Amino acid sequence: AGTKDAGTQNPSTISWRATKMLLKVLFLVTAFLAYADATMNSTQMEMQLAVVTAELALLKEEGGLPSEQLDIAWLIIGGTLVEFMQAGFVMLEVGSLRAKNTRNVLVMSLVDDVMAALGWWATGWAFAYGSGNSFIGYDDFGMATGSFFPDGTEKWVGIQYARWFFQYAFAATACTIVSGAVAERLKFSSYLLYSFVIPSFIYPVVAHWAWSADGWASPFIADHNNLLFGSGLVDYAGCTVVHIVGGISALVAVILTGPRKGRFDDQGKPVDLPQQNATFQCLGTFILWLGWYGFNACSTGGLGGGLAGVAAKIAANTTVSAGGGCLSALLLGYLLEGHVDVGYGCNGILAGLVAITSGCATSEPWAAVVIGIIGGAVYVGASKLVLRMGLDDAVDAIAVHLANGVWGVIAAALFCTEENFKQAYFDLSAENLPVKYGLFYGGGGEMLACAIVMILATFAWAGGLVFILFFTLNKCGGIRVDAEIEERGLDVSLHGGLAYSGTEGLEALTANIPQLLRLVHMYEKLDQQELVTLLGSKPDDGAYTGGADYTKPVPIAGGPTLTPINGSAPPPTNGTGPSPNGGMNGGMNGNGNVGYLQNGGGFQAPSLNGNGVNGMPSYSPPPVSNGLFNPDPGQFHPQWSQPQLAPPPVNGIELMQVRQ
């Protein structure tokens, strides 16, 4: 009944009425056999048998046998878990990207789920699972047999709706893989069209090849003598169908869209962009891990005929593979970066989950661990390769989904046992069962050949069509937002404002990071003489010029005059000129208050006034005595020889945090 209490029945999982009727039938059958053995003649036995038959017919009419109802419930639960993975993708992407593009990520995630639902309803299911030829299906359009608007004889029954829903969630997953890879620069209109084409046409054709009763690579075709290479494709939950389709689409989109502004320096070396929230990234990973049990285990399609045991093994294999992927990715990340990075751990988990997707039902647990460990290494290597190629995948979707999708379907062909293969894919009572199995178990290389052929076909089909789509969109109006929109952030430019209230100051502050970094660098790296020498060395670019006499005004090429301070901190300027006590207008954005201190005391902290940093509040440094900062703990170090900048927070953001 789906509960720990064996005496409690859950009517949402199995019809209580059907259960009572089944118990009645079992009682009648048992009593009939016992009584017939002792007293009944043939006529009486026939009469009682007719009663039992009638009860079974009524039970079927009331909603189907309990085994079918359990299958329906199993598929709905699985589809719900896979659909919940969309929340995981959202959290993962939001946490990995910058705050100024949060609304854009949310909107795109909503759109690809909605468009997947409509596209899968209109044509996706028909192309994937409708009756057809070995390449594509062409029946059951619009969730009905024969037409979009069926009459009473063409309507589906319960199990068909459950299968449709479960497979819709897979189509939506393949679609959303791309959104993170091209985040922060792709036009909304381009993504809108893409998110309809993938689930309505590109993805369904690959699903038809691998999982339908007619597909050229499917192990589910009726005639086992016609299986591709004598085995068919071993891709139980979708390394090729979901992850390679989504991953190759992401690769093509990233190539045609180009990197985000600032992702690579002038020499082509990668530059880390700010990550909004590692907590969101980790939470998203755990949600995806939870959803993967629906993705893999519920791919049995039901629980009858020994499939409940298969589902249990799948859940166990999925778990240990994720652990292996996380461990290897963390270790390699530590060796490369010198510290334990949560990002490596999160993507290592996802890499292990992707890698076991094909072989989740056909591998032994020890093999699942090995597959996951290798999957984590594959992720790290692919991630570095993508950067070396100058490609900007914002969330490492290519390394996680494409690279491990390829590894996963190959691993399934290597580690597939004969017993697991037959139990997961076939009716064991059927004749002419295939005798092929994994290469590492002595089953020959046919499964591996099938996997390689399917990988190449998926690359050609999905990669080619996505290239045509994005290339055409790029020629017709561009697929990337303007540079100004990208700089300001897509939330403010396209979606009506920032995602978080009260963060306008943060966005303004981050817009001035170059100036902030320059000032912080001065404080931390230069002594007094180095500062004067440096700022006086380039009069042609607007730097400070003049001699070493700090008691006289210092001219600034192309700007106002810097005058000394009379032993005390200047008040903030109003953005229009020098302050009353000798500060000057010329700091941040040309509006801050910057000044030398009398008697060679050093370089005073900038004043961030009402006009200094795009409307940010202001602060003033502590008083100055004899050219030295007062020893106020937590503010400024008393000696210029070891200055420490830690001004009061500006709208909740400390300057040192910005530097970090």
Secondary structure, DSSP 8 states (H G I E B T S, - for coil): --SS-TT---TTTS-HHHHHHHHHHHHHHHHHHHHHHHT--HHHHHHHHHHHHHHHHHHHHTT--HHHHHHHHHHHHHHHHHHHHHHHHHHHHHHHS-GGGHHHHHHHHHHHHHHHHHHIIIIIHHHHHSSB-SS-B---GGGSSSSSS--TTT---HHHHHHHHHHHHHHHHHHHHHHHHTTTTB-HHHHHHHHHHIIIIIHHHHHHHHHSSS-TT-TT-S-GGGSGGGT----SS-IIIIIIHHHHHHHHHHHHH---TTSB-TTS-B-----S-HHHHHHHHHHHHHHHHHHHGGGG--STTTHHHHHHHHHHHHHHHHHHHHHHHHHHHHHHHSS--HHHHHHHHHHHHHHHTTTTTTS-HHHHHHHHHHHHHHHHHHHHHHHHTT---TT-HIIIIIIHHHHHHHHHHHH--HHHHHHHHS-TTSSS------GGGT--SHHHHHHHHHHHHHIIIIIHHHHHHHHHHHHHT-SB--HHHHHH-HHHHHSSS-SSTT-HHHHHHHHTHHHHHHHHHHHHH--HHHHHHHHTS-GGGT-B---S-TTS-EEBTTS-EE----SS------SSS--TTS-EE-SGGGTSEE-B-GGG--B---B--TTTTTT--------EETTEE--BTTTB-S-TTS-------BTTB-HHHHH-
